[in-house]
Amino acid sequence: DTVFSRAPTFRAHTELAASRVAACVESRWKESARHLRRSGSDHVIRLKAQAFFTGIGIGVRLREVAGKTLVEYFERRSANALYGAMVRDCAHAGT
C-alpha cells in the first residue's frame, strides 16, 4: 500500500512546469523529511518521503496536462500541515 494509492489530500493546477515545482518541493523537503525519492515517466514526476519525526508517508505527483501542471499531494495518515503548505507554496511560487 503506497502513499499514492490513496486519494490526494489536495489538488491544484499551476502554469509552472512540473520540473520547476518538483525542484522546489525537493529543496524544501530535503531538510525536513526522510528518505526523499524522486521517480518519473512520461510527463509524470513523483516525490515520496517520510515526515521527519512521525515517519508518515507523504508524496507529490506532478502531471503535465494541456500545458499546465496538475499538483497532487498525498499523505498515508494525517501528517504535519507544514509539508502540504510547502507543496502549495511551490505550486504557486515555484521557488
Legacy VTK file of the C-alpha trace (Angstrom):
# vtk DataFile Version 3.0
C-alpha trace
ASCII
DATASET POLYDATA
POINTS 95 float
0.000 0.000 0.000
1.807 3.104 -1.222
1.078 6.706 -0.371
-0.127 7.203 -3.965
-2.823 4.511 -3.702
-4.982 6.832 -1.593
-6.945 9.872 -2.704
-4.887 13.065 -2.751
-5.174 15.380 0.232
-5.358 18.272 -2.196
-5.035 19.104 -5.888
-4.004 22.297 -7.623
-3.255 23.441 -11.163
-0.355 25.722 -11.957
1.180 27.340 -15.016
4.636 26.344 -13.746
6.499 23.426 -15.321
6.364 20.145 -13.389
10.161 20.079 -13.176
10.210 23.504 -11.522
7.587 22.539 -8.929
9.419 19.255 -8.268
12.734 21.048 -7.730
11.064 23.439 -5.286
9.417 20.640 -3.273
12.662 18.642 -3.268
14.635 21.578 -1.906
12.109 22.160 0.887
11.623 18.503 1.831
15.352 17.742 1.681
15.931 19.174 5.160
12.535 18.396 6.700
11.754 14.833 5.575
13.477 11.439 5.483
14.111 9.026 2.615
13.256 11.508 -0.139
12.993 9.771 -3.514
12.152 11.058 -6.962
10.845 8.981 -9.845
9.142 9.745 -13.097
8.000 8.665 -16.516
6.077 10.170 -19.444
5.313 13.656 -18.090
4.743 12.410 -14.521
7.098 13.186 -11.629
6.656 11.578 -8.215
8.318 12.620 -4.984
7.974 10.368 -1.967
9.303 10.825 1.573
8.561 10.279 5.229
7.685 13.057 7.645
10.803 13.664 9.738
9.555 12.979 13.274
6.498 10.782 12.709
7.620 8.715 9.716
4.251 9.215 7.999
4.451 8.656 4.251
3.960 11.769 2.113
4.111 12.241 -1.628
3.598 14.574 -4.543
2.566 13.599 -8.059
3.044 16.172 -10.802
1.443 15.649 -14.213
1.582 17.925 -17.208
-1.895 18.217 -18.704
-2.765 20.578 -21.572
0.127 22.947 -20.896
-0.486 23.126 -17.143
0.816 21.085 -14.242
-1.557 19.158 -12.001
-0.108 19.060 -8.478
-1.424 16.328 -6.162
-0.297 15.952 -2.539
-0.764 12.656 -0.672
-0.479 11.512 2.948
-0.770 7.971 4.323
-2.181 9.447 7.525
-2.541 12.988 8.717
0.958 14.499 8.571
2.242 17.814 9.829
0.500 20.587 7.872
3.916 22.058 7.092
4.511 19.520 4.283
1.282 20.358 2.470
1.970 24.078 2.923
5.376 23.625 1.290
3.763 21.942 -1.725
1.137 24.697 -2.003
3.838 27.364 -1.878
5.837 25.614 -4.589
2.744 25.230 -6.804
2.117 28.972 -6.600
5.629 30.412 -6.493
7.931 27.666 -7.762
10.836 28.953 -5.696
LINES 1 96
95 0 1 2 3 4 5 6 7 8 9 10 11 12 13 14 15 16 17 18 19 20 21 22 23 24 25 26 27 28 29 30 31 32 33 34 35 36 37 38 39 40 41 42 43 44 45 46 47 48 49 50 51 52 53 54 55 56 57 58 59 60 61 62 63 64 65 66 67 68 69 70 71 72 73 74 75 76 77 78 79 80 81 82 83 84 85 86 87 88 89 90 91 92 93 94
